[in-house]
Amino acid sequence: MNQADNPLKWLKNPTPEPSLSAREAAALHQRDLAKPFGSLGALESIAIEFASWQNCKKPKLDHVCQRIFVGDHGVTAEGVSVFGQQTTSEMLRNAANERSVIGILSKANGIDVSIVNLGTVLPVDDLDTVIDLHLAPGTANFCKQAAMDEGLLLSAIDAGREHGARKGCQLFIGGEIGVGNTSSASAICSAALTLPVEQSVGRGSGVDDSRFEQKQKAIRTALDRHRTSIRQPLGVLRHVGGLEIAALTAAYIDAAQRGIPVLVDGFVCSAAALLACQINPGVRRWMIFSHRSQEPGHQHILTKLDAKPLLDLNLRLGEATGAALALPLIRSALLLHEGLARFSSQNISA
């Protein structure tokens, strides 16, 4: 990529600082609420964090924007998943018709959700909630070549920026659908954190021992093939990433640059978050992590990012399922922060 005229240079543009004064005001407000300070644990920290993001003492969460990015992965040819690539299109259709896990949870939570199809092997129906970009029929098999060429990577990143958080959004949730994407996330985890494959690869779609060994072998092959090209985060993304992971990476950076906090989902989304933070470290200040997944690589990413997830439910579905489940917890934290009685108004000492 020509560094003299790099179309991706915006990725490194600075992010704003969350408001320190609003954080301090919210913390003082928490101390005045009619409860022992600290008794609501992480709920208090959530409210204070949102106050710093919204630059106000009593933050609200009226407008949540969720985007589900979809893309197939060529590495499925290596037998790394229980499911074939046709399943990606089926999952997309179920989500659009509110018959998938994330479709049901999004509807129940009143979330503004759209699905962005970046590239499935099989065509999808014309659906109202689906933005069908179809940049390519998925990525290439990264065991044999780079997952994306530079043009495709740029298109996926542009799509993430264009179709990410909307204006006026108070929280952005990114999700992903794509058979084979835990293989990509594992490869990203190993490459970006210099971890052995054994520490990054999990069961993903629920593979048996034979497929699990094949999955490890495929990722080890890819890391060895691309070892000279994956020393920088964009190189990692191009060579072993996915269309939806590239879009998520861009969407996270764009949201942070616009002062919009991000609720990060599980392993695949966290792999994108890791690359986003490596490209632009200021992005981390705008992230909150929804849950800890079963995938072993996820814990390594959370540790690297010093992230304390809100939930630990042994999930490994993806799609932003964990984020949707965490959303009522966040809303509860903000409602309590705003509505609880105050000691000072009752002439009672805290």
Backbone torsions as a table, in degrees:
resi	resn	phi	psi	omega
1	MET	NA	132.4	-177.3
2	ASN	-68.2	109.2	-176.7
3	GLN	-70.4	-21.2	179.8
4	ALA	-70.9	-28.2	179.4
5	ASP	-137.8	66.9	-172.2
6	ASN	-86.6	113.8	-179.0
7	PRO	-68.9	-8.7	-179.8
8	LEU	-101.6	8.4	-176.8
9	LYS	-64.2	-21.8	178.7
10	TRP	-62.0	-24.8	-178.9
11	LEU	-58.4	-27.4	-177.7
12	LYS	-98.4	6.0	175.5
13	ASN	-60.4	145.7	-174.3
14	PRO	-66.0	155.0	174.2
15	THR	-104.4	151.6	178.1
16	PRO	-69.9	158.9	174.8
17	GLU	-86.0	131.6	170.9
18	PRO	-58.0	152.5	-173.3
19	SER	-72.9	116.1	177.3
20	LEU	-69.8	-38.8	-178.9
21	SER	-66.0	-38.7	177.6
22	ALA	-67.7	-36.4	176.4
23	ARG	-61.6	-45.6	-178.8
24	GLU	-65.7	-40.2	178.7
25	ALA	-64.6	-40.4	179.0
26	ALA	-67.3	-37.3	178.0
27	ALA	-65.2	-41.3	176.6
28	LEU	-64.3	-38.6	177.7
29	HIS	-62.3	-42.6	178.1
30	GLN	-59.5	-39.6	-179.7
31	ARG	-66.7	-22.1	-177.9
32	ASP	-93.2	-7.9	-178.8
33	LEU	-71.6	150.4	-172.8
34	ALA	-77.0	71.2	177.8
35	LYS	-166.7	158.1	173.4
36	PRO	-62.2	130.9	-180.0
37	PHE	-60.4	131.4	-178.8
38	GLY	90.8	-6.6	-175.2
39	SER	-70.7	-20.2	177.1
40	LEU	-97.9	10.0	171.0
41	GLY	51.3	-124.5	-175.2
42	ALA	-64.1	-23.7	179.1
43	LEU	-62.0	-35.6	177.7
44	GLU	-67.7	-42.2	179.2
45	SER	-64.4	-38.0	178.4
46	ILE	-60.5	-47.6	-178.4
47	ALA	-62.2	-41.8	-179.8
48	ILE	-66.1	-39.5	178.8
49	GLU	-63.2	-45.4	-179.9
50	PHE	-65.8	-33.4	176.0
51	ALA	-61.2	-41.8	179.6
52	SER	-67.3	-35.0	179.9
53	TRP	-71.7	-38.5	-177.6
54	GLN	-92.7	-3.3	179.4
55	ASN	55.4	49.1	176.5
56	CYS	-153.5	158.1	-177.3
57	LYS	-73.3	-33.4	-176.9
58	LYS	-123.3	87.4	-176.8
59	PRO	-71.1	158.1	176.9
60	LYS	-127.6	164.4	179.1
61	LEU	-136.9	77.8	-177.7
62	ASP	-97.2	-25.9	-173.9
63	HIS	-127.2	102.5	177.4
64	VAL	-108.1	132.5	-178.4
65	CYS	-114.8	123.2	179.9
66	GLN	-122.4	131.9	176.8
67	ARG	-125.3	128.4	176.2
68	ILE	-105.3	113.1	179.6
69	PHE	-94.6	137.1	-171.7
70	VAL	-124.8	137.1	176.0
71	GLY	-165.6	143.0	176.6
72	ASP	-87.0	161.8	-174.7
73	HIS	-126.5	124.7	-179.6
74	GLY	-64.0	-22.0	-178.2
75	VAL	-66.5	-13.3	177.2
76	THR	-61.4	-20.1	176.1
77	ALA	-62.4	-18.1	-179.9
78	GLU	-87.4	5.9	177.8
79	GLY	74.0	36.1	-174.8
80	VAL	-90.6	-6.1	-175.8
81	SER	-131.8	153.7	173.9
82	VAL	-67.9	-30.1	-172.2
83	PHE	-103.6	151.8	173.7
84	GLY	-86.4	170.8	-174.7
85	GLN	-67.3	-20.7	177.3
86	GLN	-63.4	-22.2	-179.1
87	THR	-65.8	-30.6	179.1
88	THR	-59.0	-46.7	179.1
89	SER	-64.2	-37.5	178.0
90	GLU	-65.3	-42.0	178.5
91	MET	-64.6	-40.2	177.4
92	LEU	-60.4	-45.7	-179.0
93	ARG	-63.3	-42.4	179.2
94	ASN	-63.8	-40.2	179.0
95	ALA	-65.0	-41.8	-179.4
96	ALA	-65.4	-32.2	-179.5
97	ASN	-91.8	9.9	178.3
98	GLU	58.5	36.8	178.4
99	ARG	-117.8	4.8	173.3
100	SER	-96.9	172.6	177.6
101	VAL	-57.8	-50.0	-177.5
102	ILE	-70.1	-32.1	177.0
103	GLY	-62.8	-42.9	179.7
104	ILE	-68.5	-44.4	-178.7
105	LEU	-67.8	-38.4	179.0
106	SER	-63.4	-44.0	178.8
107	LYS	-63.0	-43.2	-179.0
108	ALA	-63.8	-31.0	-177.9
109	ASN	-93.2	-0.4	179.8
110	GLY	62.8	40.0	-176.2
111	ILE	-89.4	137.0	172.0
112	ASP	-73.0	103.8	-172.8
113	VAL	-124.8	138.5	170.5
114	SER	-133.8	154.3	179.2
115	ILE	-113.7	130.2	-177.8
116	VAL	-114.7	109.5	178.7
117	ASN	-86.4	107.8	-179.7
118	LEU	-86.4	-24.7	179.7
119	GLY	165.9	99.9	173.7
120	THR	-106.0	153.9	178.6
121	VAL	-65.1	-42.9	178.6
122	LEU	-97.6	144.8	178.6
123	PRO	-66.3	156.8	178.9
124	VAL	-116.3	160.5	179.6
125	ASP	-67.4	161.5	174.2
126	ASP	-80.6	103.1	-174.7
127	LEU	-120.5	143.6	-173.9
128	ASP	-59.2	-38.1	-175.0
129	THR	-93.1	8.2	-178.1
130	VAL	-110.4	125.4	171.8
131	ILE	-95.8	105.6	-171.1
132	ASP	-95.0	88.5	179.5
133	LEU	-80.6	-39.9	179.8
134	HIS	43.1	68.9	-179.7
135	LEU	-69.2	-29.5	-179.0
136	ALA	-167.9	162.3	176.4
137	PRO	-79.4	58.6	-176.8
138	GLY	85.2	-179.7	177.1
139	THR	-86.2	168.4	174.2
140	ALA	-77.7	164.4	176.8
141	ASN	-71.8	107.8	-173.8
142	PHE	-71.7	-3.6	171.4
143	CYS	-75.1	-19.1	-175.2
144	LYS	-114.4	-26.0	-179.8
145	GLN	-160.7	174.9	177.2
146	ALA	-60.3	141.6	180.0
147	ALA	-58.9	-36.5	-178.8
148	MET	-139.3	146.9	167.5
149	ASP	-82.8	174.9	-174.0
150	GLU	-63.3	-36.8	-179.7
151	GLY	-65.5	-42.4	179.9
152	LEU	-68.3	-40.0	176.6
153	LEU	-59.6	-45.5	179.9
154	LEU	-61.2	-41.9	179.8
155	SER	-63.7	-41.5	179.5
156	ALA	-66.0	-40.9	178.6
157	ILE	-66.1	-42.8	177.1
158	ASP	-60.0	-39.3	179.7
159	ALA	-64.8	-39.7	177.9
160	GLY	-64.0	-40.0	178.8
161	ARG	-68.4	-42.8	-176.2
162	GLU	-72.4	-36.0	-173.0
163	HIS	-110.6	23.7	178.2
164	GLY	-86.4	-132.2	-175.5
165	ALA	-67.4	138.6	176.9
166	ARG	-86.2	160.0	175.9
167	LYS	-61.0	135.5	-179.4
168	GLY	88.4	-4.9	178.9
169	CYS	-68.0	136.3	178.9
170	GLN	-99.9	-12.4	177.2
171	LEU	-158.6	131.2	177.6
172	PHE	-107.1	131.0	175.4
173	ILE	-117.7	124.2	175.0
174	GLY	-104.4	142.3	175.8
175	GLY	-134.2	172.5	-176.9
176	GLU	-146.5	147.8	171.6
177	ILE	-136.6	131.0	178.0
178	GLY	171.6	111.9	177.8
179	VAL	-58.3	129.4	-179.5
180	GLY	96.3	-1.3	-173.1
181	ASN	-77.1	-16.7	172.6
182	THR	-72.6	-24.8	173.7
183	SER	-67.0	-43.1	177.3
184	SER	-64.1	-44.1	179.3
185	ALA	-62.3	-38.5	178.6
186	SER	-66.1	-41.7	177.6
187	ALA	-63.4	-41.2	177.2
188	ILE	-62.2	-44.9	-179.5
189	CYS	-58.7	-48.7	-179.7
190	SER	-64.9	-42.4	-177.5
191	ALA	-69.7	-45.3	-174.5
192	ALA	-75.1	-27.3	-177.9
193	LEU	-110.7	5.0	-176.8
194	THR	48.6	53.4	179.1
195	LEU	-105.5	146.3	172.3
196	PRO	-65.1	150.7	-177.5
197	VAL	-55.1	-36.0	-177.9
198	GLU	-60.3	-23.4	-179.0
199	GLN	-94.1	-8.7	-176.7
200	SER	-112.0	-22.6	-171.3
201	VAL	-94.2	129.9	175.9
202	GLY	-119.7	-167.3	-174.5
203	ARG	-82.5	-11.8	175.2
204	GLY	53.8	-113.0	-177.9
205	SER	-75.2	3.9	179.6
206	GLY	98.3	39.1	-176.1
207	VAL	-68.6	150.7	176.2
208	ASP	-79.3	-179.9	-175.4
209	ASP	-59.7	-38.8	-178.3
210	SER	-65.2	-47.3	178.7
211	ARG	-68.3	-32.7	178.4
212	PHE	-62.5	-44.1	177.1
213	GLU	-64.0	-39.3	178.6
214	GLN	-65.0	-37.3	178.7
215	LYS	-64.7	-45.5	176.7
216	GLN	-60.6	-43.6	-179.3
217	LYS	-61.9	-44.1	-178.3
218	ALA	-62.1	-43.6	-178.2
219	ILE	-70.3	-37.4	176.8
220	ARG	-62.9	-41.9	177.6
221	THR	-60.3	-44.5	-178.6
222	ALA	-65.1	-43.6	-179.3
223	LEU	-64.6	-36.4	178.0
224	ASP	-70.3	-42.1	-179.2
225	ARG	-62.4	-39.6	-172.6
226	HIS	-105.3	16.9	-170.2
227	ARG	-57.0	-30.5	179.9
228	THR	-85.4	-7.9	-176.0
229	SER	-108.9	-1.9	-174.3
230	ILE	-117.4	37.1	-179.9
231	ARG	-91.2	-13.0	177.7
232	GLN	-124.3	152.5	-173.7
233	PRO	-58.6	-38.9	178.7
234	LEU	-68.4	-31.7	174.4
235	GLY	-67.0	-40.7	175.6
236	VAL	-60.0	-47.4	-176.7
237	LEU	-62.2	-42.4	-177.3
238	ARG	-71.1	-39.0	-171.3
239	HIS	-87.3	-33.6	-178.4
240	VAL	-129.4	8.6	-178.9
241	GLY	-86.7	-168.5	178.6
242	GLY	-132.9	162.8	178.8
243	LEU	-58.0	-45.4	-178.1
244	GLU	-70.7	-30.9	178.8
245	ILE	-71.9	-38.4	176.3
246	ALA	-63.2	-43.5	179.3
247	ALA	-64.0	-42.1	178.0
248	LEU	-61.8	-44.2	179.2
249	THR	-55.9	-47.1	-179.7
250	ALA	-67.1	-41.4	-178.5
251	ALA	-63.5	-38.2	178.2
252	TYR	-64.8	-44.7	-179.3
253	ILE	-65.2	-45.2	-179.4
254	ASP	-61.1	-43.4	179.6
255	ALA	-60.7	-46.9	-179.2
256	ALA	-62.4	-41.0	179.2
257	GLN	-63.5	-25.0	179.1
258	ARG	-96.6	5.8	178.3
259	GLY	74.0	30.3	178.8
260	ILE	-109.9	120.5	179.9
261	PRO	-68.5	155.8	-175.4
262	VAL	-121.3	130.6	171.3
263	LEU	-99.2	110.7	-174.4
264	VAL	-87.7	135.2	179.6
265	ASP	-82.9	-139.1	-170.8
266	GLY	-87.6	-141.0	-167.9
267	PHE	-61.4	-51.0	-175.9
268	VAL	-65.6	-45.8	178.1
269	CYS	-64.2	-35.7	179.1
270	SER	-70.0	-30.8	174.2
271	ALA	-63.2	-41.6	175.9
272	ALA	-65.3	-40.3	178.9
273	ALA	-63.1	-39.2	178.1
274	LEU	-60.2	-47.9	179.4
275	LEU	-64.9	-39.0	178.1
276	ALA	-59.3	-42.4	-179.2
277	CYS	-72.5	-31.0	176.4
278	GLN	-71.8	-35.5	177.1
279	ILE	-71.0	-42.4	-174.3
280	ASN	-141.4	91.6	-173.7
281	PRO	-57.1	-26.4	-179.9
282	GLY	-65.2	-17.8	-180.0
283	VAL	-62.1	-31.3	-176.4
284	ARG	-58.1	-30.9	-178.6
285	ARG	-64.5	-15.6	-175.2
286	TRP	-109.9	17.9	-176.0
287	MET	-114.9	141.2	169.1
288	ILE	-130.4	140.9	-171.5
289	PHE	-108.2	129.9	-169.4
290	SER	-78.8	-43.5	-174.1
291	HIS	-158.9	166.1	175.7
292	ARG	-104.1	121.6	-177.9
293	SER	-88.4	174.2	177.8
294	GLN	-72.6	-21.0	-174.6
295	GLU	-65.3	127.6	-175.5
296	PRO	-61.5	-33.7	179.8
297	GLY	-64.6	-25.8	-177.4
298	HIS	-63.2	-40.4	-179.7
299	GLN	-63.2	-37.5	178.5
300	HIS	-64.8	-38.9	178.6
301	ILE	-67.6	-44.4	179.1
302	LEU	-59.9	-41.7	178.9
303	THR	-63.7	-45.0	-179.6
304	LYS	-60.7	-38.0	-177.1
305	LEU	-90.8	4.3	-178.7
306	ASP	51.7	48.4	-175.8
307	ALA	-104.3	136.6	176.7
308	LYS	-113.8	98.8	-176.6
309	PRO	-65.9	151.7	-176.4
310	LEU	-75.6	-31.9	-174.8
311	LEU	-128.6	155.1	174.0
312	ASP	-141.3	89.8	-171.5
313	LEU	-117.5	14.2	-179.1
314	ASN	59.5	35.9	178.5
315	LEU	-80.6	152.2	170.3
316	ARG	-154.2	35.8	-177.4
317	LEU	-91.3	-36.8	-173.6
318	GLY	82.2	-152.4	177.2
319	GLU	68.6	2.1	-172.0
320	ALA	80.7	21.1	179.6
321	THR	-59.8	-48.8	-179.2
322	GLY	-63.0	-37.2	178.3
323	ALA	-65.2	-41.9	178.4
324	ALA	-64.2	-36.1	178.1
325	LEU	-71.2	-30.7	-179.5
326	ALA	-79.6	-20.5	-175.3
327	LEU	-58.9	-45.2	177.4
328	PRO	-60.2	-31.3	176.8
329	LEU	-64.1	-44.1	178.4
330	ILE	-64.0	-45.0	179.3
331	ARG	-62.1	-38.6	177.4
332	SER	-62.1	-42.0	179.9
333	ALA	-60.5	-41.6	-178.4
334	LEU	-72.6	-36.9	177.1
335	LEU	-64.0	-42.4	178.5
336	LEU	-66.0	-40.9	179.3
337	HIS	-60.6	-38.2	-177.5
338	GLU	-83.2	-37.5	-166.3
339	GLY	-100.5	-15.2	-177.6
340	LEU	-64.5	146.0	174.3
341	ALA	-61.5	157.9	-178.8
342	ARG	-114.5	141.9	176.8
343	PHE	-59.5	-42.6	-174.6
344	SER	-63.5	-29.2	-179.6
345	SER	-79.5	-11.2	-177.5
346	GLN	-113.2	5.5	-177.8
347	ASN	54.9	39.9	178.0
348	ILE	-115.4	136.3	-179.7
349	SER	-79.1	134.3	177.0
350	ALA	-79.1	NA	NA
